[in-house]
Amino acid sequence: MDRRASLKSIVLGTVAGGLAVHGCSPKEAAEAREAQIAPGLGYGRTPEEIKAQLKLEEEPFFNPHERETIAVLANLILPPDEKHGGPLDAGVPDFIDFMARDYPPFQVTLRGGLMWLDHKSNTEYGLEFKTAEEAQQKELLDAIAFYDPEIPLEEHPLEIQFFSLVRNLTVCGYYTSKPGIEELGYQGNMPNVWDGVPQEVLDRHGLAYEPEWLAKCVDQSRRGILAEWDEEGNLLT
């Protein structure tokens, strides 16, 4: 199983989050979003929630260099493929930036980890991490990609905490995006046909449907008809 398949299998049971993708400046995006989430419309958010949301979108957390490094990291963690694209197509750097603003405790770990990556890369190869060769980048990441689960993560060095956080955010951001959901094949709730409890189960428990109720409730030709009841609670349709 390759890395992408492994992450996909993990995310099926664990991933949760959201994705914020903008094709314009943060200010323009915030203004457009304000119109979408006006009180009583769209998401139905309160004025206080709208104000907090717009404030988060005013100023990015990462500077351009940090953002470029995050993009390189995301592609190394979850390599793109031709069919579904990858983290950049899903706006993962935007998502990680938003999460850093929305949850300030992430900020020291993220920024400190990026600084550590560049320092280590400069020490080892004389290059910033984002400009190093892929093999060199992977060599650095291999040293911080795994940790002893017997030790609480917060007791590990900052660089290990950093990589764990970025990996989790990358997978979360991608697999809660449109291309990520398409890759998972998730379809949500879909209408189906239910013909009642299987006969063998009814027989096992010595039960049976009343013919009148069976005709009313398990007749698929009538599935689009809304139920109506009389004042005494008798089913009319």
Secondary structure, DSSP 8 states (H G I E B T S, - for coil): --HHHHHHHHHHHH--------SS-HHHHHHHHHHHT-TTSTT---HHHHHHHHHHTTS-SS-HHHHHHHHHHHHHHS--BTTTB-TTTTTHHHHHHHHHHHSTHHHHHHHHHHHHHHHHHHHHHSS-GGGS-HHHHHHHHHTTS---TTS-GGGS-HHHHHHHHHHHHHHHHHHTSHHHHHHHT---S-------S-HHHHHHTT----HHHHHHHS-GGGTTS---B-TTS-B--
